[in-house]
Structures are given as structure tokens and as C-alpha cells.
């Protein structure tokens, strides 16, 4: 199986259960991997027969702009929209990293990984 990977999509978003997260926001990094068969696209050099990574990035940015308490919810929404938009997507993995989360202690990031 082939994969399209778009890693390191950076957003500034307002996810979280704490009231201040709703107001001040935070930095996030999103990594996406989509399994698909793009052999025909490669052989024919035809973008329309594969998954456009620009489209993946646009879906991520759009979903990250919709406030949610849980990044788990956002990750599922990204997976579902990618699979809805791209019929050639077999399996999709989305990792959302919340940079410097507001928890007690020095933590680089927390993350969730959804695979469907």
C-alpha cells in the first residue's frame, strides 16, 4: 500500500476544556498519513487520480479552526472529512500535538492519534 503523508501542519487554535484555552489559544502540530493506491496517478502523472496534499492541509486547517474541548474530537473530524472527500483513501491516521499544554510540569506536548 502507498501512503500520502503531510507532517508538521502548524496551527494556532482554541481547543481545550479550560476557560483560558478558549481565550488565549495555543500552538498545535498535526501529522496526517493517508493510505491509498496511487500507482495509476504515478504512472500517468495525473494529480486527479491521487490525494492532493494541499486538500489534506486545507481540511486540517479548517477543522482546527472549529473550537472543541477535546483534540480527540478534532482528530476524528479530520479523519472523517478526509475519507469523505477522497474516495481513494483506504486508511487515515491523524496525530494532533498540543504544544506546551496547560498541565502542571514541564511538558513539550501531549498528543492523540486516530487511525481509521
C-alpha positions as a printed NumPy array, in Angstrom:
array([[  0.   ,   0.   ,   0.   ],
       [  1.131,   3.537,  -0.743],
       [  0.813,   6.489,   1.605],
       [  0.474,  10.238,   1.282],
       [  1.997,  11.975,   4.313],
       [  1.577,  15.593,   5.298],
       [  3.503,  16.245,   8.512],
       [  4.108,  19.334,  10.59 ],
       [  0.943,  21.301,   9.781],
       [  1.118,  24.132,  12.302],
       [ -1.965,  25.916,  13.577],
       [ -2.901,  28.295,  16.339],
       [ -6.216,  27.009,  17.694],
       [ -8.54 ,  27.296,  20.675],
       [ -9.111,  23.717,  21.845],
       [ -9.306,  22.629,  25.459],
       [-11.527,  22.218,  28.474],
       [-10.087,  25.133,  30.424],
       [-11.742,  28.532,  30.082],
       [ -8.423,  30.281,  29.387],
       [ -7.709,  27.935,  26.45 ],
       [-10.866,  29.259,  24.843],
       [ -9.492,  32.801,  25.175],
       [ -5.715,  32.602,  24.689],
       [ -5.447,  29.558,  22.383],
       [ -2.334,  27.536,  21.746],
       [  0.013,  26.037,  19.199],
       [ -0.627,  22.687,  17.561],
       [  1.134,  20.426,  15.1  ],
       [ -0.868,  17.965,  13.008],
       [  0.519,  14.971,  11.126],
       [ -1.599,  13.127,   8.562],
       [ -0.981,   9.854,   6.735],
       [ -3.434,   8.503,   4.192],
       [ -3.071,   5.023,   2.698],
       [ -4.225,   4.872,  -0.9  ],
       [ -3.378,   3.276,  -4.208],
       [ -1.772,   5.996,  -6.309],
       [  0.01 ,   3.75 ,  -8.798],
       [ -2.171,   4.87 , -11.713],
       [ -1.646,   8.514, -10.766],
       [  2.109,   7.956, -10.668],
       [  2.228,   6.109, -13.978],
       [  0.052,   8.688, -15.713],
       [  1.489,  11.675, -13.803],
       [ -2.101,  12.718, -13.03 ],
       [ -2.922,  14.601,  -9.817],
       [ -6.645,  13.905, -10.2  ],
       [ -6.008,  10.182,  -9.59 ],
       [ -4.362,  10.605,  -6.2  ],
       [ -4.955,  12.501,  -2.973],
       [ -3.862,  16.133,  -3.201],
       [ -1.803,  17.04 ,  -0.133],
       [ -2.98 ,  20.643,  -0.462],
       [ -6.521,  19.369,   0.115],
       [ -5.377,  17.476,   3.204],
       [ -3.745,  20.612,   4.612],
       [ -6.893,  22.654,   3.922],
       [ -9.072,  20.096,   5.747],
       [ -6.737,  20.156,   8.752],
       [ -6.683,  23.96 ,   8.946],
       [-10.467,  24.151,   8.549],
       [-11.15 ,  21.584,  11.282],
       [ -8.539,  23.063,  13.629],
       [-10.385,  26.4  ,  13.336],
       [-13.548,  24.841,  14.814],
       [-13.283,  25.082,  18.589],
       [-13.587,  21.841,  20.507],
       [-12.948,  20.8  ,  24.081],
       [-11.119,  17.643,  23.011],
       [ -8.422,  17.26 ,  20.382],
       [ -9.685,  13.685,  20.158],
       [-12.881,  15.048,  18.597],
       [-10.928,  17.212,  16.17 ],
       [ -8.773,  14.259,  15.078],
       [-11.868,  12.152,  14.316],
       [-13.423,  15.044,  12.385],
       [-10.262,  15.384,  10.258],
       [-10.19 ,  11.638,   9.51 ],
       [-13.872,  11.615,   8.582],
       [-13.614,  14.629,   6.294],
       [-10.551,  13.24 ,   4.5  ],
       [-12.289,   9.906,   3.927],
       [-15.456,  11.703,   2.741],
       [-13.591,  13.99 ,   0.331],
       [-11.134,  11.453,  -1.095],
       [-12.773,   8.216,  -2.202],
       [ -9.354,   6.601,  -2.793],
       [ -8.413,   6.92 ,   0.902],
       [ -8.248,   3.429,   2.419],
       [ -6.941,   4.191,   5.886],
       [ -6.176,   7.503,   7.518],
       [ -4.029,   8.362,  10.538],
       [ -4.137,  11.75 ,  12.22 ],
       [ -1.928,  12.838,  15.08 ],
       [ -2.596,  16.139,  16.819],
       [  0.11 ,  17.505,  19.121],
       [ -0.83 ,  20.178,  21.628],
       [  2.347,  22.148,  22.277],
       [  3.069,  23.273,  25.863],
       [ -0.251,  22.057,  27.3  ],
       [ -1.534,  23.795,  30.431],
       [ -0.724,  20.995,  32.854],
       [  1.405,  21.065,  35.974],
       [  5.022,  20.436,  34.993],
       [  7.355,  20.908,  32.054],
       [  5.763,  19.039,  29.121],
       [  6.698,  19.584,  25.47 ],
       [  3.394,  18.316,  24.119],
       [  0.522,  15.906,  24.513],
       [ -0.924,  14.152,  21.51 ],
       [ -3.7  ,  11.938,  20.242],
       [ -3.517,   9.502,  17.35 ],
       [ -6.61 ,   8.377,  15.461],
       [ -6.465,   5.659,  12.83 ],
       [ -9.452,   4.538,  10.784]])
